[in-house]
Amino acid sequence: MILGAQLYTLREQLKTEEDIRSSLKKVAEIGYTTVQASGVGPIDPHILKEICDENGLRIIVTHSSPDRILNDTEQLIRDHDVYDCKYIGIGSMPLKYRTPEGYEQFKKDYREPIAKIKKKKKKFMYHHHSFEFFRMPDGRTLFEHLLEDFPADQMSIIVDTYWLQFAGRDVCATIESLKGRLECVHLKDMCIPNMENLQTFAPVGEGNMNFPPILATFEKCGAKYMFVEQDKCVGSPFDCLKRSFENVRKMGY
C-alpha cells in the first residue's frame, strides 16, 4: 500500500496558488509521494498538476463538488484526465439526501453521472461518515443500501477509520466486508483529549485506535492507497501530517 496525504487536512493552507505551491512543497518534504486533492482553492487543473509534478506528487483521487459531479460531469472527467487520476470522489452525501426519501432521489440523481464516469474508465469513490450507518425503515443501514444499489464496478468506498469507530462499527470486520471496493482509504485516529467524555482527531498512531491490525486488514483486503487525514489539528497541520507519516512508517508501511 502507498501512503499519501489527504489535502483536506491543509484546507486553510491551500486557498491561493501561492499557498498551494508552498504547502505542497512541504508535503513532499515530509516524504509523501501521493495526495488526495480535496479542500484545494480555485486553481486551473493544469497548474495544479504542474505543481504536483514539480514536487514529485501524484494526485490519486479527489473529493469533487457534488454539483460538478451531477452537472459538469464531462468536464470533471477531463480535469481528471489532466491529473492522470482514475478516481473521482465525493466527500459526503449532500444533506438534502440524508433521509429515507432523500436517498431515493440520490439514487436517481447520481446513477447517470456514475455511469458516465465508468464509461470513461474512471471510478466513482464514495467517502462515508457515520450517518450512513443510520437504520432505514426496513432495518438495514443506509450504507447497506448504498452497497446494494451501486455495485462494486460502479462505486468504491473510501473507508474512513475514524468514522467507522465513531459509528460503533467493528473497524476490521467492516473493512473485510468491503473487499473489492477498497482502492483508496483514509487513516484517521481518534483520541479522548480531556475528561469530558468527548472524542476528537489525532495523528495516526497517537490516538486510541489499534492501527497495526487495521493496516494489516486493509492490506489483506486489497487496499492500494492509504491517505492520512486529520479533520482538526492541535498546532500545525503540517506537523500532524509529519507525525502520522512517521508513525505509519514505524508500523511497517
C-alpha positions in Angstrom: 0.0 0.0 0.0 1.2 3.5 -0.8 1.0 6.1 1.9 -0.3 9.6 0.9 -1.7 12.8 2.4 -5.4 13.8 2.2 -5.0 17.6 1.4 -8.3 18.4 3.2 -6.1 18.4 6.4 -4.4 21.5 4.9 -7.5 23.3 3.5 -6.7 26.5 5.4 -3.2 26.5 3.8 -4.5 25.9 0.2 -6.6 28.9 -0.6 -4.4 30.6 -3.3 -1.9 29.4 -5.9 0.9 30.7 -3.8 -0.4 28.8 -0.8 -0.8 25.7 -2.8 2.8 25.9 -4.1 4.4 26.4 -0.7 2.1 23.8 1.0 2.7 21.0 -1.5 6.4 21.6 -1.3 6.2 21.0 2.5 4.0 17.8 2.0 6.7 16.4 -0.4 9.5 17.3 2.1 7.7 15.2 4.8 8.1 12.2 2.4 4.7 11.8 0.8 4.6 10.9 -2.8 0.8 10.8 -3.4 -2.1 13.1 -2.4 -5.8 13.2 -2.4 -6.9 16.6 -3.9 -9.6 17.9 -1.5 -10.1 21.3 0.1 -7.9 22.9 -2.6 -8.8 26.5 -3.5 -9.6 27.6 -7.1 -6.8 26.7 -9.4 -6.5 25.6 -13.1 -6.1 21.8 -13.2 -3.1 22.1 -15.4 -1.3 24.4 -12.9 -2.2 22.0 -10.0 -0.8 19.1 -12.0 2.3 21.1 -12.7 2.9 21.9 -9.1 2.4 18.3 -8.1 4.8 17.2 -10.8 7.4 19.7 -9.6 7.2 18.2 -6.1 7.1 14.5 -7.1 3.5 14.2 -6.0 0.8 12.1 -7.8 -2.9 13.0 -7.5 -4.5 9.6 -7.0 -8.1 10.6 -6.0 -10.2 13.7 -5.4 -13.1 14.9 -3.5 -15.1 16.8 -6.1 -18.0 19.1 -5.8 -21.3 17.2 -5.8 -22.7 19.9 -8.1 -19.9 19.3 -10.6 -20.4 15.5 -10.4 -24.0 16.0 -11.3 -24.0 18.9 -13.7 -20.5 19.2 -15.1 -19.6 15.5 -15.4 -17.8 15.6 -18.7 -15.5 18.5 -17.9 -14.8 17.0 -14.5 -13.7 13.8 -16.2 -11.5 15.8 -18.5 -9.9 17.6 -15.5 -9.1 14.2 -14.0 -7.5 13.3 -17.3 -5.2 16.3 -16.8 -4.4 15.0 -13.3 -3.8 11.5 -14.8 -6.2 10.5 -12.0 -8.6 7.5 -12.2 -10.7 8.1 -9.0 -13.4 10.7 -8.8 -14.6 11.1 -5.2 -17.5 12.7 -3.4 -16.6 13.9 0.1 -20.0 13.4 1.5 -23.6 12.8 0.6 -25.3 16.2 0.4 -27.5 17.0 3.4 -30.7 17.1 1.3 -30.4 13.3 0.6 -30.0 12.2 4.2 -33.5 10.9 4.8 -35.1 7.7 3.5 -37.0 9.7 0.9 -33.9 11.8 0.0 -31.8 8.7 -0.5 -34.3 7.6 -3.2 -33.6 10.9 -5.0 -29.8 10.4 -4.5 -30.1 7.1 -6.4 -31.9 8.7 -9.3 -29.7 11.8 -9.5 -26.3 10.0 -9.3 -26.9 7.0 -11.4 -26.3 8.8 -14.8 -23.1 10.6 -13.8 -21.7 7.5 -12.2 -22.4 5.6 -15.5 -20.6 8.4 -17.4 -17.6 8.1 -15.1 -17.5 4.3 -15.5 -17.8 4.6 -19.3 -14.6 6.8 -19.4 -12.7 4.1 -17.4 -12.7 6.0 -14.2 -14.2 5.1 -10.8 -16.7 6.9 -8.6 -15.5 6.9 -5.0 -17.9 7.4 -2.1 -16.4 8.7 1.2 -18.5 7.8 4.2 -19.0 9.4 7.6 -21.1 8.0 10.4 -24.6 8.9 9.3 -24.6 6.1 6.7 -25.0 3.7 9.5 -28.4 5.0 10.4 -31.0 2.3 10.1 -33.6 2.9 7.5 -37.3 1.9 7.9 -36.6 -1.6 6.6 -34.0 -2.1 9.4 -31.0 -2.1 7.1 -28.5 0.8 7.2 -28.1 3.4 4.6 -24.7 2.0 4.0 -26.1 -1.4 3.2 -28.5 0.2 0.7 -25.6 2.1 -1.0 -23.6 -1.1 -1.5 -26.7 -2.9 -2.9 -27.7 0.0 -5.2 -24.3 0.8 -6.6 -22.3 -2.4 -7.4 -18.5 -2.5 -6.9 -17.8 -1.9 -10.6 -19.6 1.4 -10.3 -18.6 2.6 -6.9 -15.8 2.1 -4.4 -15.8 3.1 -0.8 -13.2 5.5 0.7 -13.2 3.8 4.1 -12.6 6.2 6.9 -11.3 4.6 10.1 -12.4 7.4 12.4 -16.0 7.5 11.2 -16.3 3.7 11.5 -15.1 3.9 15.1 -17.4 6.8 15.7 -20.4 4.9 14.4 -19.7 2.0 16.7 -18.6 -0.4 14.0 -16.1 -3.2 14.2 -13.4 -1.5 12.1 -11.6 -4.6 10.8 -14.7 -6.6 10.2 -16.2 -3.7 8.2 -13.1 -3.4 6.1 -13.2 -7.2 5.4 -16.8 -6.9 4.3 -15.7 -4.3 1.7 -13.1 -6.3 -0.1 -13.2 -5.4 -3.8 -14.1 -1.8 -3.1 -11.0 -0.6 -1.2 -8.7 1.1 -3.7 -8.3 4.3 -1.6 -8.8 4.5 2.2 -8.4 7.1 4.9 -6.3 6.7 8.0 -7.7 8.8 10.8 -7.2 8.3 14.5 -9.5 9.1 17.5 -8.4 10.3 20.9 -10.0 11.5 24.1 -8.5 14.9 24.7 -9.8 15.5 28.2 -12.1 14.0 30.9 -15.3 15.4 29.4 -16.2 12.2 27.7 -15.7 13.6 24.2 -13.6 12.4 21.3 -11.7 14.1 18.6 -9.0 13.6 15.9 -5.3 12.8 16.5 -2.3 12.0 14.4 -2.4 8.4 13.3 -0.8 6.2 16.0 -1.3 8.8 18.7 -5.0 8.1 19.5 -6.8 5.2 20.9 -7.3 3.1 17.8 -5.3 0.0 17.2 -3.8 0.7 13.8 -1.4 -2.3 13.2 -4.3 -4.8 12.7 -6.3 -2.2 10.8 -3.5 -1.6 8.4 -2.9 -5.4 8.1 -6.6 -5.9 7.3 -6.5 -3.1 4.7 -3.6 -4.8 3.0 -5.2 -8.3 3.2 -8.3 -6.9 1.6 -6.6 -5.2 -1.4 -6.3 -1.5 -0.5 -3.9 0.2 -2.8 -3.6 3.8 -1.5 -4.0 5.0 2.1 -4.3 8.7 2.9 -3.6 10.3 6.2 -6.3 12.8 7.2 -6.9 14.8 10.3 -10.1 17.0 10.2 -9.0 19.1 13.2 -5.4 19.6 14.3 -3.9 20.9 17.5 -1.0 23.0 16.4 0.4 22.9 12.8 -1.4 20.6 10.4 1.9 20.0 8.7 3.3 18.7 12.0 0.3 16.4 12.3 0.9 15.1 8.8 4.5 14.5 9.6 3.8 12.7 12.9 1.3 10.5 11.1 3.7 9.7 8.3 6.5 8.8 10.7 4.1 6.7 12.9 2.7 4.7 10.0 6.3 4.1 8.7 7.2 2.7 12.1 4.3 0.3 11.8 6.0 -1.0 8.7 4.0 0.7 5.9 
